[in-house]
Amino acid sequence: MPPAKTYTTPQVAKLVGIHQRTLIRWLEDGKIAEPPRNRSNRRVFTDDDIETIRSFATRLYPPPRRKDRTRT
């Protein structure tokens, strides 16, 4: 079985649509669980981590509602 795909902090921030510093702050504040680190001491995120972060971000910053454009 091939190893799971992993992502760096900048990649995760871009995928989720937040600034990298925001992601790091959430990690430092304990709002998101700290992921494991590689030999270079860099954070290593998985697809599951990304979904958790995306869910957290969506709760804080819900997407804008679309206006109903139907005419009566």
N, C-alpha and C positions, 0 to 999 in steps of 0.2 A: 504494500500500500504506500503510495507516495506521501511525502510529508505534507502537512496542511499548509496552505498559502498563508504567509505572514505579511504584515504591513508595518511601516515605520510611522512615527508620530506625524510627520508632514503629510504622508499619504492618507492616514485616517482623517485628519482634519479636513483635507480636501474632499474626501469621499462623503463626509458627513455635512460639509458646508459651513464649517466654523473656522475661526482663526486658530492657528497652531497654539498660540499662547493661551487661548481660552481652554483648549483641551488640557494643556499642562496644568493650568490653574485648577480645573476640576479634579485632576488626579491628585495634586498637592493638597487640596482641601478635603479629600476623601469622599467627594461626591460620586466618583467613579472608582471602581476597584483598580488598583495598580496592576498592570500586566507583568508577566515575567520579563526578565532582561536577558539579552544575549551576552556572549563573552566580552563584547565591547561595552557592556553596561548600557546598551540602548534598549528602549522599550520595544517589545515584540507583540503586536496585536494580531488577533485571529478574526475570522469572519464573525464569530459569536461576540467578540469584544465590540466590533463595529456596530452590530445590531443593538447592543446594550447602550452604547454611546449615542447612536441615532435616536433611540427611544427616549433617552434622557433629554437630548437636545430638543426633540419635538415637544416634550412636555413643557420645557421652558419657553420655547419659541415656536408656538403652533404656526403652521403655514397660514397665510392670509386666506380669508374666505373669498370665494369668487362671488361676485354680485350676480343675482339672477337677472338675466337679460331678456327674459320672455316678456312680451308685451301683452297687455290685456285689452 
